[in-house]
């Protein structure tokens, strides 16, 4: 399989940002009150993710490593603003139901995380497809969570009535507490798979490796970012800096293994 | 005026709780709530940063973006200003108030790209709050965050010795607890 296709599959299945990595939980919980909202949010994020990945990858030999975070943020925020205007103009109903969470795509861990860990050291096309894959994975996950909540909480799916008339909707599932409960069962399922996988000796290190467990250690995954990275060396470009950091982590892991 | 501010204070801290009903700042809420002390430290840092950030963002909107008719740049400007502000505060505290830095310093980098901070700045603009009202709203939102993270940390400390099913250990049980807390906080909606 070629590299672009591999990135697509990777984002949807192997490293699904929601189901496997547990990244970007704020929008996941907030907008999944219905399948339609989930799909809308997922696709909006996908467009931003794919385009910002492509642009960051194009500029990876120009952006100085030291100011990479402000550079990433400006690129991402520009695309978010463009998407905000497009939605306001063409799909006003979705715009009003997503509300505040559209500009908040800027601080979604997934986007900064992919910029840092993939787009900053890979060529344009794979980066673009990495963004599309991750975005599709995110969309699929949000739509599924939204569908479950809508079905239990309102008895409908994409606004079509599914449950029989006699079904009394369990309204708490479309309200705030329901989001926590759905995610709780999702992570429990994930834990079960992880434990079962570990018993068979499979590599389960990626499952739940996002920001869910310990915020203190996720500085490299997109939660915590200093504007000016004081550890970076002056004069390095983005690609060189990314390579150096990767080498340093590898050396660190090797040291720990020894 | 005072009545309006009081309503915002209660509304933003309890009724529309930033974590439990708006899902902003979920990352630190789940990640830094293992011990009550660290949760309180995180809460204090969040109060400090959000209040400061809503003041700065409000001033920038009123005196720069609005007069120049470039309101659409708010997302870009706010996130950059907030990120720079947090790092500046961190450097300032390190140099001039080491004792405060030791208490809050470790949490500051976690707040840089926290959605709660940007969320408050954007809400203030969306609801047409002035600078003072915006600061009160920011402070109240951050207090709401602190209240909920400290309660969750207290519950988690108690839960540590409980017998929990294998797959529910760790995050799932914390999320269930947060869900129950969200139900409890729904009760506050009668206040306004």
Interface residues (C-beta under 8 A of the other chain):
Chain A: X25 X26 X27 X29 X30 X69 X70 X73 X74 X77 X78 X80 X81 X84 X85 X100 X103 X104 X106 X107 X109 X112 X172 X175 X176 X177 X178 X179 X180 X181 X183 X184 X185 X187 X188 X189 X191 X192 X195 X208 X211 X212 X213 X214 X215 X216 X218 X219 X222 X223 X224 X225 X226 X227 X228
Chain B: X20 X21 X22 X23 X24 X25 X26 X27 X28 X30 X31 X32 X72 X73 X74 X75 X76 X79 X80 X83 X84 X86 X87 X90 X106 X109 X110 X112 X113 X114 X115 X118 X119 X122 X123 X126 X166 X167 X168 X169 X170 X171 X172 X173 X175 X176 X178 X179 X180 X182 X183 X186
